[in-house]
Every structure is written in structure tokens, then in C-alpha cells.
Amino acid sequence: MKKILLFTLLLALTPAAILLAALKDPATYAPTANGDKLVNLYLNSSGLAGGAAVYPGSVTGDARGMAVTNGKMYFCNRMVTSKPYKYQIVELDGTTGALLRTIDLPIEMFKNGADTIAYPANDIQVDDAGNLFLANMTLDMRTSETPAPTAKRLRVTYVDVNQTPVVWRTVMDASLPAELAAAYRVETFDVSGNVNTGNGLIMAPVSGVEVGAGNVVLKYTVTGGVADVDNPELIVINGYYPASATASGAAPRVNIMGEDNLFYLDGFAVFPSLYDMTGNVVDGFQNNTALTPKATGQNGVTEFQINGKYYMIVASTNTDEKIAGPQAFDVFEFADASRSFAAMTFLYRFPTAGMGAYSNPVRTALPRVEVVGNAPDQKARINLYAYRNGYGIYEFGPQGLFTGVDKTQLNGVKISVKGFDVTLSEPAAEITLYNTTGQKVAEVKNVQTITAPAKGIYIVKTKLADNVEQGYKVVVK
């Protein structure tokens, strides 16, 4: 069974029905001073799995990036366990974590003549228009050869996963600017605007400890869906926190704040700071040292806004078992729209027990946020992913929105099974049935009963009239 569909607490067991509570963060998070609340929908973590490695949807491989769009989580995945290697996207349901699809990517996406570019499908991002993009990891892209060797090219590709087979288009295919003094590798990227058909930005931080490369972020302007690869801008970072750092270190990430013409940079050797497009520090934990995260080792940061209030989430702890809550995240609330670090407030470190202490050498610890609903009843759906340590979703918003969630999770919805019919004890806005591989096999709306296609074990996902969602395991005999 897919790990994300495993459940841990047996609430009722009869020959006809099995009801289980979803695997989730056991911690309870008190409401904030402003009356907001943090609630876990599910958590599939190494810590809850006894320390074992956790893969997205239980699909093994090398998934170094995660993105969220339209209520779904997407992971780029290099299949490293067999040859010939496969490259794919893993798609999960955005509220239950159920595996929806594995989307194989055509090798033609990664070809350059007869050769294949280096380390395809290394990172995945979503632009402001909801488009998905993949990029490879490259080591030293600089070269004097013509054409440039495929092992030294950075390629960003648009992928439409809503079509079968996927439709794709190369947006950028570039060599690292020769003026860089040194180069270690480029491992991650970010996009803003409408990079597929309109205008936007592609930014990629250079990994490493060398001054002249490891303190540089590459910026490419996109016009009409095409990146200007001949005129990249080299943004030299003019300061870090801690101040002793001279470069970002391994696997840094940028988070573009497009409307403000700013970006966050977070690297292995440094805490996240906010920069302008000339590389000057705008703000950071150097202006609020008391709230500085526990460790620099993992890289991930994002902002979000709900109900007129402003927040930030950062990867706050490493996988060190000596740290309370290894591989956890911190969420802060800014005082106002100026989003000053000096005036922000710490809200939560979550999960309280951490995601886990499994090795995370690629430094991926990502918070991704989608906002659902309309003010004053907006909620932030916080998607977390820590490489090999798991993934999960929390919701954050006004406390009153979660009253139904708590009551339902406490009391449960009873399920009965008769023949192939699975019936709820109360009407549901939506009932979806998944098999044990995570494939959707049936879906109905505004009824109490759904019919399984055959005998077997199924996961029932229910959405009640108040939009409360639950997961159950049933056996159809």
C-alpha cells in the first residue's frame, strides 16, 4: 500500500466495515493571539515511519523538487534504481496525499542532438500563471566549445501534464556566462510571471563556496515565452547572514517576489535573506536575531497573505537528531504590509516532532502555499516536502473555519459495507474511491453510497457538506 494511504488508529472494526484515522501530526497547535489556527490534514513523514526513507507517493527515485498548483503536489523524479533511467513527474492529491499519477516524460525533452543533457528533471517550479516547468542540474556549464556540450547546459522546459502524452516546450537552453570566476553547479531555479506564453523571469542561484560563483544568482528575462539566453544578468550578492559567509553554499534556492522586484535567497551556509535585484540585502534575520532559525542546513522559504495579514515560512532545522524537531519549519507573522523582519512574530515550529532525521544531502526542505477561499474566510494550505523525510499538508487560518474539522476527526463518520456498496452515515458532497496503488476508481457527488468495482481494499475520501475532508480504509469482501 502507498505510504500516504496508510492509517494508524483503528476506530472501529466489524466484518463489514473498517474505519481508520489518517496518519497525521499528533501535535495540537494552539490558536494564535489573532485567533488563527494551524491544523494538519495528513503527514507522511520519516519520523512517523520509524525513521525509514519516505518517497512521494511511495514512488522510489530521486525527487529533489516539489511544486503545487490547482490543489495538487508535483514532484520531479529521476528514477535512479534501474537502467535505462526514467524521468517522470509524480502527482499527488493536494488534500490527502494520495498518489494520482506518475507521468512519464519523453526522453526527447532532454535531448541535444544525439546526447542527453545532464541530470534531467532535477527541479520543478510553477509560475504565477500556474504553468509547470522542469530544469536539469548542471555542473560547470561554461565552455569554449561550439556547440556547448550537453553536460554543461541549463535547460528550462514547460510541461503541460493535462495532456496525454504530455506537451512540452523548451523555454530556455543556456550555457553559464563565461565571466563567472568559478562554477560548482546549478541545482535549482525559480520562475515568475507567465513564463510559458508571456513575460517573466527565470532565476537560478549558483551553488558553491567560491566567491565569484557561489555568491551569484543568474537572472534571465523572458519575453513572449522565450528566455533571453544571450543577455543574462549576473546578480552578485552583497552580504549574507551570518556576516562571515561569503557564498551561499550547497543547493541554494531563490524565491522571487515578483510584484516587489525582490527575491529571497537561502543556502546551505546562510539563513534566508531578502534581496533587491542588484544583490543588496533588503531585510533578514540579522534584523531579528532572536527569531533566527535553528540551523542553516536545509533550504526553503516562502511568503503568503491571507485575510489582509502577511506571513513567512522557512525551513528551520536540519536533520540532526540532537535538534528537537529535526527537519521542521517555522512560520512567522509580519506586523503589516511592510513585512519587516524586525517587527514579525514567531507563531509555530511544525511539525513539533519534525519531519525526521533521515539524511537530506540535497538540502531540499520546501514550503509551498496555496490560498483557498475568500477574505475574511481565507485559509492557507501549506504543503511541506523534505527530501526522503516526507511530505504533508497543514491548513492555517481563522479558528472558526476549523470547528467542523476537529469535531469530525474526533467523532468520525461511520461507514458500512454491503456487497460492493460503501455507505456513509451522513450525506457527502463528494465521495471518491481509490485502490491501494492510489488510482481513482470511482467518484460520486451529493449521495451517501459509492460502489466499488470489485472485491479488495480501498481508500474512501469523503468531502462533507461543510467541506471537511476525511480518509478511510475499507475492505470489500
N, C-alpha and C positions, 0 to 999 in steps of 0.2 A: 504494500500500500504506500502511496505517496506520503511522505512525512507530514506535509502540511495538512493532510486529511486525517492524521491520527488524532485521537481524542483520549483524554486521560482519566476522566472522572465518570464512573458508571452511576447513573442516577436511577435507572430502572431497568430491570431485565426480566422479560417473560418470554415464553416460547414464540410469541407473536411480535414482540417489539423490543428494540434496544434504543435507549436514549443516552447520548453521551455529551458532556460539555466540551467545548472546543479547547484544545491546548492553548493556553494563554498565560500572560504575565500574571503571576499570583499576587503581585503587589497591588495595593489600593492607593490611589493618589488623591490627596485632599484637595478640595476646591481652592483656587487662588483667592487672594484678597479681593479681586474684582469679580469673583463669582464664576470663573471659568473652571472647567474640569477636564482632566485627561483620562481617557478610557481606552483600554486595549481591546481590539476586536479579535486578534489572534497573534500568537508569537511562536514561530518555528525556529528555535534557537539551539545552538550547541549546548548552552547551559542546561536547557530543559531536556536535551537528548543525551545527557550523561557525558558530555564532553566530546561527542563524535562530531565529525565534519558534517555540515548541513549544506546541501546544494539546492538552488532554486527549483521548486517542483520535484525534487529528488532526481533531477537530470544531471548526471555527472559531467564534468568538464571544467573549463577554466572561465568562469563568469566574473569578469573584473569590473563590469559596469552595470548600472540599473537606471532606468528612466520610467516615468509614469505619464500616461496620457489616457484620457477618456475612461478613467476608472480601472485601468489595467496596469500591471507592472510588466516591464520588458527588460530582459537580461540578454546581453550579448554573450555568446558562449562558444569558446573554442573547444571542440571535442578532442581531448589530448590522450584519450585512453586507447585509441586504436588508429591504425593506418589503413587507407588514406584518411587523413584528418578531415573532419567535417566542421562546418561553421554554421551556426544557427542562432535564432532568437528564441528565447523561452518566454512564453506569455502566461501570466497568472491572473486569476480573478482578483480585482482590487479590493475586495472586502473580506474574502475568505481565504485567499492564498491558494485556491485550487488551481492545479495545472490545467490550462485551457488548450494550449497547443505548443508543439515545438515546430518552429518554422525554419526549414532548411534553406540556406542561402546558396544561390548558384555560384559555382567557382568562378564564373565569368566576371563577377563583381570585383574579384581580387586579381584579375589577370592584367599583365602589362606585356603585351606581345605573347611570347611563349612562357614567360616567367610569372610567378605569383608574388605579389607584394608581401612584405614581411609581416608576420603576426597579425593576420586579419581579425576583424571583429573583436578588437581589444577594448573598445569603449562605445557607449551608446548614449545619445542625448536627444532631447526634444526641444524644438524651437518654440517661439511664442505663438505660432500658428498651429501647434500640435503635431508637426511633422517629425518623424523619426529619422535619425542619422547614425551611421556607424563610422568609426575610424579605426585604423590599424595602429599598432605600436611600431615605432621605428627606432633603430639605434642611431647611428650617425648618418644623417641624410645628406650631408654635404658631399659633393663630388665634382670633379673636373671632367668626368666622362660625359659623352653625349651619345645616346640619351642616358640619363641618370639610371644607375642600377635600381632594380625594383626593390631591393632590400633597403634602399635609402630614400624611399618616397613616403610621404604622408598623404593619405587619401581619405576624403570625407565623402560619404555616399548617402544619398537619400534613399529610403526604403519604404515602400507602401505595402504594409502587411495585410491590408484589407483586400488585396487581390491575390488570386492563386493561379499560377505561381506569382511570387512577389514581383512587383515592378520596382526597378531601381534606376538611379541616375547618379553619375559622378558629378559632385558639385565642386570638388577641389582635388587636385593632384599636384603636389608641390614638393620641391626639394628645400631643405633647410638653407636659409640665407648663408652665403659663404663668409660674410663678415663676422659671424659668431666666432669668438676666440677658441671655444672648445664646445663639444657636444657630447652629452651622455645618451639621452634618449628622450623621445616624446611619447608619453603614455596615455594622456587624457586630453580632452578638449571640451569646449562648451560652445553653444550657438545661441543667438538672439535674433529677434525679428522674424521675418519669413524667409528663411534661407533656401527654401525649395523653389519658389516662383517669384519672390520679391526681393527686398533688400534687407540686409542684416550683417551680422558679424560672426566670424569663426575665430576663437581664441584658443591657443594651446600653450600651456606652460612647459618650459624645458626642464627636465629633471637633472639633478646633479648637484655637486658641491663646488664646481668650478665657477669662479667669477668670470663673467663674460658669456656664460651659457646658462648655468643653473640659477642665475638671477634675471632671466629674460622670459618674457611672455610674448609669443608670436600673435599678431593680430592681422587678420585678413578681412578686407571689406568685400561683401557680397552684393552684387547688383544684378537684378533680374535673374536670381538663382545661379549666378556664376561668380566664383571667387576670383579676385584679382591676385593671382599667384605671383605675378611679376613685381608687385609692389607691396610686399608685406611690411608691416610696421613692427619694429623691434622695441618693445616696451621694457626698459631697464628699470628694475625695481630698486627704489631709492630708500631702502630701510625695511627692517623686519622687527618683529618681536618674538624672541628676545633680541635685543640690540646687538648682541655678539654675533648673530648669524649673518653670513654674507651671501648665502644662496638658499634656495628652497629645499633642497634635498630630494629624496626619492618620491616619485609618483605624486607630484603636487597637482592640485585641482584649482580651477578658476570657476567662479560663479558670476556670470555677467548680470549686472543690474542695469538693463538696457535703458530704461527711462531716465536714469540718473547719470548715464555715461560713466559709471563706476564699475568696479568688479572686486570680488573677494578673491584672495589667494591664500591657500592653505597647503603647507608642505610638511614632509616628514620632520624637518628640522625647525619648523616655526609654527606659531599659533596663527589662526586666521586673522587677517587684517583687511581693511577696505582701502582700495587704491583708486586714484583717478587714472585716466588713460595716458598720462605721461609717466606713470610709475611712482608718483608721490603718495605717501601714506595720508589717508584722509581720517581714519579712525581705527581703533583696535583695542585689544585687551591691555595694551600699555597704558590706556587711559582709565582702566578699571581693573587693576591687578588683583583685587580681592576675588573677582569672579573668573579669573583665568582658568581654563580647563585643566584637568589633572595632568595630561600628557600631550605631547605634540605628535605622537607616532602615527595616528590614523588621520585620514584626510577627508573632510566633508563639511560643508557649511551651506546654509540657505536661509533666506528670509521669507516671511509671508505676512499677509494682512487679512484680518477678519474683523467685521463689525467696527471698523474705524480704529482698530488697535494694531500695533506693529510688533512682530516677534522675530526671533532668530534662533536657529538650531545649529549646533556644532557637534562634531564627533569629539568627545571629551576625555575618554580614557583609552589606554592601549589594552592589549591582551594579556598584560602582566597579571598573573594570578594573585599577586600580593596587593593589587589595587582592588578596593571594594567596588564591585560592579565593573568587571573588565569588559571592554568594548561597549560602552554606554554612550548616551548622548545627553547634552544639556540644552534646555530651552529657556530663553530669556524673553522678557517683555520690555520693549523700549518705552520710554516715558511719553513720547509723542512722535509726530511725523518726522522730526529731525533725526530720529534713530541714533541718538548719541550713546556710545558705549558707556560714557561716564554716568549717564542717568538711567541705565537699564537695570532691571531687577531679575534675579535668578528665580525661576519657577520650579523646575524639576530636573533631576537626573534620572534617566529612564533607559531601558528597564532598570529597576532598582538593583537587581542581581546581575545586570549586564547581559549582553548577548552571549558571551562565552570567552574562553581563554584559548581557543584553537588558533594556531599560527595564522597570521594575516600578513604575509610578506609583501603583498601588493598594495597595502595601505588603504584599501577601499573600505570606507565606512560612511555610507551615503544617507542623508535625509532628503526625501523628495516629498513635496506637499502639493495636494490639490485642494482647492476650496470648494465646498459644496453648499448649496442653499443661498439665500438672500439675507442681507442685513435686515433686522438685528439678530437673525437666527442662523448665521453662517457657522459652519464647522470647518476646521482644517483636518483633512485626512492625511496623517503623517505616515509615509511609507519609509521604513528603515531597511537597509541592507548592509550587512558586514560580511565581507568575503570569508566563506567557509564557517562563519559563525551564525548565519541565519538571516531571517527577514520577518517582518511583521508589520501590522498597521495599528496605529493609535488614532483616535479621534479626539479633537480638542475644541472646546467651545463653551458657550453658556451652559451652566449647570442644569438648567431646566430642560435642555434638549435630551439629557441622558436619563431622566427618570424612568422612562419606559424600558431602556436598555437594562438598567440594574434590576428592575422588577422581573423582566422576562428571564434574564440569566439566572436569577435566584429561584424562581418558581418553575421555569421550564414550560415548554409546550409539549403535551403528550402526543405520542404517535402510536397508531395501531396499524398492523399489517394483516390483511386478509387476502389470501391468494397473491396476486401481483399488485393489488391496490394498497397504497400507502396513504393513510388518512390522518389529518391533523385534528386536534381537539378544538380548534377555532379557525375561522376563515383566514386565508392568507392572500395578500395582494399578488404574491408570486411564489411558486414552488418550483425548484429546479432539482433534477436528479443527476448525479454524477456516478460513474463507475469508479473502481478503485485505481484506475490509471489517470483519473482526473478528467475524463471525457464527459461532456454533457450528453445525456441520453434521452432526457425528456424535460419539458418545461410547460407549466400551465399557469394561468392567472385568474385571480378572483374566485378560487374554489378551495375546497378542503382536501381533495384527493388527487393523487398523481399515480399513474400506472407504470410499473417497471416493465421493461421489455422481456425479462427472463429472470430465472432464479439467480440469486447471488447476493453480494454485499454492495450496498450503495451508500453514498453520502447525499443527504437531503439538505438543501439550502433553502431556507424559508425567509420571506420578507413579509412581515405582518402589515396590517393596515397603517400602523404608525411608523413604518419604515424601519422597524427594528429587525435586524438580521441575525439568524442563528444557523448553526450547522449541526446535523445529527447523522448518526450511522445507523442503518437499518439492515436487517437480514431478511431477504425474501426467500422463503423455502418452497 
